[in-house]
Amino acid sequence: MEDAGWVSVSAPYVRPRRPGEPDAWAEEAAQHGKVGTHHLQAVEEVHPPKEVARAFGLAADQTAFVRRRLVLADGQPTELADSYYPATIARGTQLAEMRKIPGGAPTLLAQLGHHPHSAEEAVRARPATESERQALDLRPEDWVLLLTRIVRTDDGTPIEVSVMTMVAHGRELRYQMIIK
């Protein structure tokens, strides 16, 4: 992501897509003259990291499904994205299958009756780990941005926790608030 003028906006990533609408990343990348794609690396039932388990309110013996993706712009790695879903929601659905979900996870969650209502994000920066440097084609001195997003239904139930490890160089995150 070399374009210093590229500003990422989170809202399109948490709303269900309309039929035929491109996924949020493909749409954002196209606005910058790039081709945005995802490479699904794994779909697994796991004991999630502590921060994810805490966000879901999971006990130590409870599991979640994770969908691990490498996000690319014009074939270049820009982000590692791990999206977690409680096993009680994901088991037996496309969220638990190793294939692309038409319309993306927010669309499927809404179809399953779990309508995204709000999202909370936390961002921090740190030096990239060796595995992140390899996956994202970074130099030893490069840093990454870690964005953790919790998506909730209107009653506050968490339905998705995503942990995104982003190439930090040239990236700005912008947040928009609508006050009613």
MORANOR-V241127 format. One line per field, one symbol per residue. ss: DSSP state (2 for helix, 1 for strand, 0 for the rest). psi: psi as a letter, one per 20 degrees, with the letter a starting at -180 (. if undefined). A space follows every 50 residues. Layout:
ss = ???
psi = ???
This chain:
ss = 00000011102220000000000222222220000111111111110002 22222200000001111111111001111111111122220002220000 00022222222000000111111111100222222200000011111111 110000011111111110000111000000
psi = mhoijoppphgiiiqqqqpipqqgggggghijkroprqoohqoqprorqg hggghikqrhiqrrqpopqppqokippiqpoopqpphhghpjrhhjqmrq opirghgggghjjnppgrqpqpprqrqqrghhgghjlrqhiqrqpopppp pqrijjppipppopoqphpjppppppppp.
